[in-house]
Amino acid sequence: MGTATRIARLGVPLALLGATVRRSARPGERVVAGSALIGLWATVYARYRAAGIAQTAHERELLATANWEAFTRHYNERVPTIEEEFDLWGAYHQHRHEMRYDLVADAVRRALPAGGRVLDVGCGSALVADRLTGVDAFYVGMDFGGHHVHYAQSKLAGSPGRLGSAVGQADGAKLPFTDGSFDVVVMSEVIEHLLRPELAVWEVARVLADGGTFIMTTNNASEVPLRSPLTHLFAWLEKAIGAEHSDVISLRPWVWPQPVDPSLLPDGSPPVYLPHTHHIQAETRRLFAAAGLDTVEWSTFEFPPPQSTTARSLEARGEPGRKMVDVIESFARRVPLVNRLGCHLLMIARKERAAVAADPPAGVWPGPFSP
């Protein structure tokens, strides 16, 4: 899109908005300008929504290509730990990711009793444990990828502080622990990768003690649109409303944009796409409730989106940019409706009762591998 086109797309709604609110405008002029502005927004939104629905359907079809063998090889042979990725991403994106683990660790501290036990499902580089070293508790990290397990084991070996720890390898849908073993369970940026996330949620509920706390972060399907609210106001409203009304969301990513490395697949295999599902708060809340987990708190974080022009500009500014993004983050979390539009979702739930059934019932999750 050329500069002139971008200016025109912003200039027309800005001119109409100015004509609508201008004090000197006559009532008839206000009506004409306001009607034209609403008509423009409606036209733009109709195209946005149609494209979003089509893209969502396409990604759900791509997700159906996933299989367990490709999933296993990808996460054991191709995925580095978060700390290893920091070297690739640079200081700005490391700064943004560190914020996530600060939020999670703060929630763990609030929920964990003295001498309690915390399970970190998909522990990766044990960045949650890093922030709990002074806590009187026992930390258990589990990960699906063997490389991640070895990395976390080496890192935590002989770690100073009061926190005891152990790390092992396991599938989140088949946790090797007895019922009610943990006071807190953490699942940070994990659930979006799972073929059947409902199985993992059922396992979390099973290993949590009665009254225990589940702390989860994941991608937010209500994240801020990569368009100005001046041109795409209704898209912004869709995202904000959709956090509580899942059917409203039109664009809902399901997969990674890139397929699995072909070298991990049998010769001649068609492309395989793995999950990278963006979660809708209301939908995931219902999933939790079916497992006996009542959501007691939710919020979003990471403003602006890392793929946005604003984020790229801030990254280019170095340390001042990182300070500026912290100010944006703090402000956005306090603005009603906007505070639902962060790129990531934080949900905190408490185990209040038994699940509705021993196994997840049909329809509890809309993915293509669920009954």
Secondary structure as UniProt FT lines:
FT   HELIX           3..21
FT   TURN            23..24
FT   HELIX           27..63
FT   TURN            64..65
FT   HELIX           68..77
FT   HELIX           82..89
FT   HELIX           91..111
FT   TURN            114..115
FT   STRAND          116..121
FT   TURN            124..126
FT   HELIX           127..130
FT   TURN            131..134
FT   STRAND          137..143
FT   HELIX           146..156
FT   TURN            157..158
FT   STRAND          164..169
FT   TURN            172..173
FT   TURN            179..180
FT   STRAND          182..188
FT   HELIX           191..193
FT   HELIX           197..207
FT   STRAND          208..220
FT   TURN            221..222
FT   TURN            229..231
FT   HELIX           233..242
FT   TURN            243..244
FT   HELIX           246..248
FT   HELIX           262..264
FT   TURN            267..268
FT   HELIX           281..290
FT   TURN            291..292
FT   STRAND          293..301
FT   TURN            306..307
FT   HELIX           309..316
FT   HELIX           319..332
FT   TURN            333..334
FT   TURN            336..337
FT   HELIX           338..340
FT   STRAND          344..351
FT   TURN            362..363
FT   TURN            368..369
//
